[in-house]
Amino acid sequence: MRAKEPKIVVTFSNTTDAMKMEAVCGEYEVGGRMIPVPKVISAGCGLAWCSAPENENRIREVLELVGLKEQAIHYCLI
């Protein structure tokens, strides 16, 4: 079994915003990946952006820059 690591998980109200997050993070070279929302989190669309905690400030900058609104940012061991 793989050891769990701390991550930030950005959730969205709809799938369109989640997919846009994946695109803009690729464009702005923000590390992370799209994942299904972990069971410990309740979110609207079922998809989330997962990244290392040290990327949080950059993720917040990109969200604001492109006008994308997250549902929430969670801290999880996954």
N, CA, C and O atoms as CSV, one atom per row, in Angstrom:
chain,resi,resn,atom,element,x,y,z
A,1,MET,N,N,0.842,-1.187,0.000
A,1,MET,CA,C,0.000,0.000,0.000
A,1,MET,C,C,0.884,1.246,0.000
A,1,MET,O,O,1.869,1.323,0.734
A,2,ARG,N,N,0.524,2.200,-0.817
A,2,ARG,CA,C,1.258,3.452,-0.943
A,2,ARG,C,C,1.011,4.327,0.278
A,2,ARG,O,O,-0.112,4.404,0.776
A,3,ALA,N,N,2.062,4.987,0.759
A,3,ALA,CA,C,1.914,5.888,1.901
A,3,ALA,C,C,1.133,7.131,1.477
A,3,ALA,O,O,1.336,7.655,0.382
A,4,LYS,N,N,0.248,7.592,2.340
A,4,LYS,CA,C,-0.541,8.788,2.051
A,4,LYS,C,C,0.320,10.028,2.271
A,4,LYS,O,O,1.148,10.078,3.180
A,5,GLU,N,N,0.104,11.023,1.417
A,5,GLU,CA,C,0.850,12.267,1.478
A,5,GLU,C,C,-0.119,13.430,1.615
A,5,GLU,O,O,-1.252,13.352,1.139
A,6,PRO,N,N,0.319,14.525,2.271
A,6,PRO,CA,C,-0.551,15.696,2.345
A,6,PRO,C,C,-0.706,16.331,0.962
A,6,PRO,O,O,0.265,16.475,0.219
A,7,LYS,N,N,-1.929,16.702,0.635
A,7,LYS,CA,C,-2.251,17.334,-0.644
A,7,LYS,C,C,-3.278,18.424,-0.409
A,7,LYS,O,O,-3.985,18.421,0.599
A,8,ILE,N,N,-3.353,19.349,-1.342
A,8,ILE,CA,C,-4.497,20.253,-1.355
A,8,ILE,C,C,-5.416,19.770,-2.465
A,8,ILE,O,O,-4.962,19.344,-3.526
A,9,VAL,N,N,-6.693,19.843,-2.208
A,9,VAL,CA,C,-7.697,19.380,-3.157
A,9,VAL,C,C,-8.659,20.549,-3.386
A,9,VAL,O,O,-9.334,21.013,-2.467
A,10,VAL,N,N,-8.700,21.004,-4.627
A,10,VAL,CA,C,-9.562,22.121,-4.999
A,10,VAL,C,C,-10.817,21.552,-5.642
A,10,VAL,O,O,-10.745,20.865,-6.661
A,11,THR,N,N,-11.966,21.841,-5.043
A,11,THR,CA,C,-13.233,21.338,-5.566
A,11,THR,C,C,-13.986,22.451,-6.285
A,11,THR,O,O,-13.752,23.638,-6.055
A,12,PHE,N,N,-14.897,22.035,-7.164
A,12,PHE,CA,C,-15.650,22.968,-7.989
A,12,PHE,C,C,-17.129,22.602,-7.992
A,12,PHE,O,O,-17.495,21.453,-7.748
A,13,SER,N,N,-17.967,23.587,-8.268
A,13,SER,CA,C,-19.410,23.375,-8.292
A,13,SER,C,C,-19.872,22.623,-9.529
A,13,SER,O,O,-20.919,21.977,-9.522
A,14,ASN,N,N,-19.074,22.714,-10.599
A,14,ASN,CA,C,-19.488,22.055,-11.835
A,14,ASN,C,C,-18.282,21.511,-12.595
A,14,ASN,O,O,-17.145,21.932,-12.380
A,15,THR,N,N,-18.556,20.584,-13.468
A,15,THR,CA,C,-17.509,19.902,-14.231
A,15,THR,C,C,-16.786,20.855,-15.176
A,15,THR,O,O,-15.581,20.716,-15.390
A,16,THR,N,N,-17.494,21.807,-15.736
A,16,THR,CA,C,-16.878,22.770,-16.650
A,16,THR,C,C,-15.739,23.524,-15.971
A,16,THR,O,O,-14.668,23.692,-16.554
A,17,ASP,N,N,-15.969,23.980,-14.739
A,17,ASP,CA,C,-14.920,24.700,-14.007
A,17,ASP,C,C,-13.752,23.782,-13.669
A,17,ASP,O,O,-12.597,24.203,-13.731
A,18,ALA,N,N,-14.035,22.549,-13.318
A,18,ALA,CA,C,-12.967,21.593,-13.009
A,18,ALA,C,C,-12.099,21.351,-14.237
A,18,ALA,O,O,-10.873,21.305,-14.136
A,19,MET,N,N,-12.732,21.198,-15.392
A,19,MET,CA,C,-11.977,20.970,-16.624
A,19,MET,C,C,-11.186,22.211,-17.026
A,19,MET,O,O,-10.075,22.101,-17.544
A,20,LYS,N,N,-11.751,23.380,-16.791
A,20,LYS,CA,C,-11.026,24.617,-17.079
A,20,LYS,C,C,-9.797,24.725,-16.175
A,20,LYS,O,O,-8.741,25.186,-16.609
A,21,MET,N,N,-9.937,24.301,-14.921
A,21,MET,CA,C,-8.804,24.326,-13.991
A,21,MET,C,C,-7.665,23.462,-14.522
A,21,MET,O,O,-6.500,23.855,-14.470
A,22,GLU,N,N,-8.007,22.298,-15.027
A,22,GLU,CA,C,-6.984,21.418,-15.579
A,22,GLU,C,C,-6.266,22.098,-16.746
A,22,GLU,O,O,-5.044,22.009,-16.864
A,23,ALA,N,N,-7.015,22.766,-17.592
A,23,ALA,CA,C,-6.430,23.437,-18.756
A,23,ALA,C,C,-5.532,24.603,-18.347
A,23,ALA,O,O,-4.413,24.729,-18.843
A,24,VAL,N,N,-6.017,25.452,-17.445
A,24,VAL,CA,C,-5.212,26.622,-17.072
A,24,VAL,C,C,-3.992,26.235,-16.248
A,24,VAL,O,O,-2.955,26.891,-16.341
A,25,CYS,N,N,-4.097,25.190,-15.452
A,25,CYS,CA,C,-2.915,24.748,-14.694
A,25,CYS,C,C,-1.845,24.205,-15.640
A,25,CYS,O,O,-0.652,24.355,-15.377
A,26,GLY,N,N,-2.259,23.585,-16.725
A,26,GLY,CA,C,-1.300,23.158,-17.735
A,26,GLY,C,C,-0.664,24.354,-18.424
A,26,GLY,O,O,0.545,24.385,-18.652
A,27,GLU,N,N,-1.491,25.334,-18.750
A,27,GLU,CA,C,-1.025,26.549,-19.431
A,27,GLU,C,C,-0.048,27.344,-18.555
A,27,GLU,O,O,0.960,27.849,-19.049
A,28,TYR,N,N,-0.347,27.453,-17.258
A,28,TYR,CA,C,0.483,28.239,-16.341
A,28,TYR,C,C,1.509,27.372,-15.588
A,28,TYR,O,O,2.165,27.836,-14.655
A,29,GLU,N,N,1.629,26.127,-16.006
A,29,GLU,CA,C,2.612,25.193,-15.444
A,29,GLU,C,C,2.524,25.052,-13.926
A,29,GLU,O,O,3.522,25.136,-13.211
A,30,VAL,N,N,1.299,24.835,-13.463
A,30,VAL,CA,C,1.050,24.572,-12.044
A,30,VAL,C,C,0.925,23.067,-11.876
A,30,VAL,O,O,0.069,22.441,-12.501
A,31,GLY,N,N,1.764,22.489,-11.046
A,31,GLY,CA,C,1.755,21.045,-10.851
A,31,GLY,C,C,0.472,20.541,-10.223
A,31,GLY,O,O,-0.148,21.224,-9.408
A,32,GLY,N,N,0.086,19.347,-10.609
A,32,GLY,CA,C,-1.096,18.716,-10.041
A,32,GLY,C,C,-1.773,17.851,-11.081
A,32,GLY,O,O,-1.266,17.649,-12.184
A,33,ARG,N,N,-2.956,17.336,-10.692
A,33,ARG,CA,C,-3.708,16.477,-11.600
A,33,ARG,C,C,-5.173,16.453,-11.188
A,33,ARG,O,O,-5.523,16.742,-10.043
A,34,MET,N,N,-6.010,16.103,-12.141
A,34,MET,CA,C,-7.437,15.957,-11.890
A,34,MET,C,C,-7.674,14.602,-11.224
A,34,MET,O,O,-7.108,13.590,-11.638
A,35,ILE,N,N,-8.509,14.594,-10.195
A,35,ILE,CA,C,-8.839,13.352,-9.492
A,35,ILE,C,C,-10.339,13.324,-9.202
A,35,ILE,O,O,-10.999,14.363,-9.223
A,36,PRO,N,N,-10.874,12.136,-8.931
A,36,PRO,CA,C,-12.232,12.088,-8.382
A,36,PRO,C,C,-12.193,12.670,-6.968
A,36,PRO,O,O,-11.207,12.495,-6.252
A,37,VAL,N,N,-13.240,13.347,-6.571
A,37,VAL,CA,C,-13.263,13.926,-5.231
A,37,VAL,C,C,-13.136,12.811,-4.194
A,37,VAL,O,O,-13.895,11.844,-4.238
A,38,PRO,N,N,-12.182,12.932,-3.255
A,38,PRO,CA,C,-12.036,11.908,-2.213
A,38,PRO,C,C,-13.315,11.759,-1.384
A,38,PRO,O,O,-14.072,12.715,-1.214
A,39,LYS,N,N,-13.537,10.578,-0.886
A,39,LYS,CA,C,-14.766,10.279,-0.128
A,39,LYS,C,C,-14.942,11.153,1.108
A,39,LYS,O,O,-16.070,11.387,1.544
A,40,VAL,N,N,-13.833,11.640,1.681
A,40,VAL,CA,C,-13.926,12.462,2.889
A,40,VAL,C,C,-14.409,13.878,2.603
A,40,VAL,O,O,-14.662,14.649,3.529
A,41,ILE,N,N,-14.539,14.224,1.315
A,41,ILE,CA,C,-14.973,15.562,0.908
A,41,ILE,C,C,-16.287,15.433,0.145
A,41,ILE,O,O,-16.460,14.518,-0.660
A,42,SER,N,N,-17.200,16.343,0.402
A,42,SER,CA,C,-18.434,16.405,-0.370
A,42,SER,C,C,-18.319,17.586,-1.319
A,42,SER,O,O,-18.108,18.717,-0.880
A,43,ALA,N,N,-18.455,17.333,-2.624
A,43,ALA,CA,C,-18.331,18.414,-3.604
A,43,ALA,C,C,-19.366,18.254,-4.700
A,43,ALA,O,O,-19.880,17.164,-4.951
A,44,GLY,N,N,-19.654,19.364,-5.338
A,44,GLY,CA,C,-20.709,19.410,-6.336
A,44,GLY,C,C,-20.530,18.535,-7.554
A,44,GLY,O,O,-21.463,17.822,-7.924
A,45,CYS,N,N,-19.366,18.557,-8.199
A,45,CYS,CA,C,-19.281,17.913,-9.502
A,45,CYS,C,C,-18.578,16.558,-9.508
A,45,CYS,O,O,-18.674,15.835,-10.499
A,46,GLY,N,N,-17.890,16.197,-8.461
A,46,GLY,CA,C,-17.231,14.897,-8.417
A,46,GLY,C,C,-15.796,14.893,-8.909
A,46,GLY,O,O,-15.104,13.883,-8.775
A,47,LEU,N,N,-15.326,16.013,-9.483
A,47,LEU,CA,C,-13.932,16.130,-9.914
A,47,LEU,C,C,-13.242,17.222,-9.115
A,47,LEU,O,O,-13.870,18.190,-8.687
A,48,ALA,N,N,-11.935,17.052,-8.920
A,48,ALA,CA,C,-11.166,18.028,-8.143
A,48,ALA,C,C,-9.751,18.109,-8.693
A,48,ALA,O,O,-9.269,17.182,-9.342
A,49,TRP,N,N,-9.096,19.228,-8.424
A,49,TRP,CA,C,-7.690,19.406,-8.778
A,49,TRP,C,C,-6.866,19.111,-7.526
A,49,TRP,O,O,-7.102,19.691,-6.467
A,50,CYS,N,N,-5.905,18.210,-7.656
A,50,CYS,CA,C,-5.076,17.784,-6.531
A,50,CYS,C,C,-3.640,18.237,-6.781
A,50,CYS,O,O,-3.114,18.081,-7.882
A,51,SER,N,N,-3.017,18.795,-5.756
A,51,SER,CA,C,-1.659,19.304,-5.913
A,51,SER,C,C,-0.932,19.259,-4.569
A,51,SER,O,O,-1.538,19.040,-3.520
A,52,ALA,N,N,0.369,19.470,-4.632
A,52,ALA,CA,C,1.182,19.534,-3.420
A,52,ALA,C,C,0.853,20.818,-2.661
A,52,ALA,O,O,0.555,21.841,-3.277
A,53,PRO,N,N,0.905,20.773,-1.338
A,53,PRO,CA,C,0.569,21.961,-0.540
A,53,PRO,C,C,1.406,23.197,-0.883
A,53,PRO,O,O,0.921,24.321,-0.762
A,54,GLU,N,N,2.643,23.000,-1.306
A,54,GLU,CA,C,3.485,24.161,-1.629
A,54,GLU,C,C,3.014,24.911,-2.882
A,54,GLU,O,O,3.505,26.005,-3.163
A,55,ASN,N,N,2.080,24.343,-3.628
A,55,ASN,CA,C,1.533,25.017,-4.808
A,55,ASN,C,C,0.296,25.861,-4.506
A,55,ASN,O,O,-0.266,26.473,-5.414
A,56,GLU,N,N,-0.131,25.901,-3.255
A,56,GLU,CA,C,-1.390,26.569,-2.917
A,56,GLU,C,C,-1.421,28.035,-3.352
A,56,GLU,O,O,-2.391,28.463,-3.977
A,57,ASN,N,N,-0.393,28.806,-3.039
A,57,ASN,CA,C,-0.410,30.222,-3.398
A,57,ASN,C,C,-0.489,30.409,-4.909
A,57,ASN,O,O,-1.221,31.274,-5.390
A,58,ARG,N,N,0.249,29.616,-5.649
A,58,ARG,CA,C,0.233,29.709,-7.109
A,58,ARG,C,C,-1.149,29.332,-7.654
A,58,ARG,O,O,-1.645,29.967,-8.584
A,59,ILE,N,N,-1.761,28.310,-7.079
A,59,ILE,CA,C,-3.110,27.908,-7.496
A,59,ILE,C,C,-4.104,29.040,-7.244
A,59,ILE,O,O,-4.933,29.338,-8.104
A,60,ARG,N,N,-4.031,29.664,-6.087
A,60,ARG,CA,C,-4.924,30.788,-5.780
A,60,ARG,C,C,-4.709,31.945,-6.760
A,60,ARG,O,O,-5.671,32.580,-7.193
A,61,GLU,N,N,-3.446,32.219,-7.109
A,61,GLU,CA,C,-3.137,33.275,-8.083
A,61,GLU,C,C,-3.767,32.966,-9.435
A,61,GLU,O,O,-4.384,33.836,-10.050
A,62,VAL,N,N,-3.613,31.736,-9.894
A,62,VAL,CA,C,-4.149,31.343,-11.200
A,62,VAL,C,C,-5.673,31.399,-11.192
A,62,VAL,O,O,-6.276,31.865,-12.159
A,63,LEU,N,N,-6.301,30.934,-10.122
A,63,LEU,CA,C,-7.763,31.000,-10.026
A,63,LEU,C,C,-8.238,32.437,-10.176
A,63,LEU,O,O,-9.187,32.706,-10.912
A,64,GLU,N,N,-7.589,33.353,-9.488
A,64,GLU,CA,C,-7.978,34.758,-9.561
A,64,GLU,C,C,-7.670,35.339,-10.941
A,64,GLU,O,O,-8.480,36.079,-11.500
A,65,LEU,N,N,-6.520,35.009,-11.480
A,65,LEU,CA,C,-6.095,35.529,-12.775
A,65,LEU,C,C,-7.080,35.189,-13.891
A,65,LEU,O,O,-7.374,36.027,-14.743
A,66,VAL,N,N,-7.585,33.960,-13.881
A,66,VAL,CA,C,-8.495,33.527,-14.952
A,66,VAL,C,C,-9.965,33.686,-14.579
A,66,VAL,O,O,-10.844,33.380,-15.386
A,67,GLY,N,N,-10.242,34.162,-13.366
A,67,GLY,CA,C,-11.626,34.392,-12.945
A,67,GLY,C,C,-12.403,33.123,-12.663
A,67,GLY,O,O,-13.614,33.065,-12.875
A,68,LEU,N,N,-11.705,32.110,-12.187
A,68,LEU,CA,C,-12.333,30.824,-11.889
A,68,LEU,C,C,-12.604,30.741,-10.386
A,68,LEU,O,O,-11.724,31.040,-9.578
A,69,LYS,N,N,-13.815,30.336,-10.011
A,69,LYS,CA,C,-14.192,30.263,-8.601
A,69,LYS,C,C,-14.239,28.815,-8.133
A,69,LYS,O,O,-15.017,28.012,-8.646
A,70,GLU,N,N,-13.410,28.493,-7.168
A,70,GLU,CA,C,-13.427,27.159,-6.577
A,70,GLU,C,C,-14.599,27.044,-5.603
A,70,GLU,O,O,-15.087,28.044,-5.078
A,71,GLN,N,N,-15.038,25.816,-5.373
A,71,GLN,CA,C,-16.054,25.588,-4.343
A,71,GLN,C,C,-15.376,25.659,-2.978
A,71,GLN,O,O,-15.874,26.307,-2.057
A,72,ALA,N,N,-14.224,24.979,-2.860
A,72,ALA,CA,C,-13.453,24.991,-1.618
A,72,ALA,C,C,-12.045,24.463,-1.893
A,72,ALA,O,O,-11.787,23.806,-2.901
A,73,ILE,N,N,-11.146,24.776,-0.960
A,73,ILE,CA,C,-9.802,24.193,-0.987
A,73,ILE,C,C,-9.639,23.415,0.305
A,73,ILE,O,O,-9.756,23.963,1.401
A,74,HIS,N,N,-9.366,22.127,0.155
A,74,HIS,CA,C,-9.264,21.227,1.298
A,74,HIS,C,C,-7.819,20.756,1.465
A,74,HIS,O,O,-7.047,20.737,0.506
A,75,TYR,N,N,-7.472,20.385,2.672
A,75,TYR,CA,C,-6.180,19.780,2.964
A,75,TYR,C,C,-6.451,18.338,3.362
A,75,TYR,O,O,-7.202,18.081,4.302
A,76,CYS,N,N,-5.845,17.402,2.652
A,76,CYS,CA,C,-6.135,15.972,2.850
A,76,CYS,C,C,-4.858,15.144,2.813
A,76,CYS,O,O,-3.838,15.558,2.262
A,77,LEU,N,N,-4.942,13.985,3.404
A,77,LEU,CA,C,-3.912,12.956,3.212
A,77,LEU,C,C,-4.465,11.981,2.193
A,77,LEU,O,O,-5.435,11.273,2.462
A,78,ILE,N,N,-3.845,11.944,1.019
A,78,ILE,CA,C,-4.301,11.010,-0.015
A,78,ILE,C,C,-3.119,10.410,-0.750
A,78,ILE,O,O,-3.303,9.600,-1.658
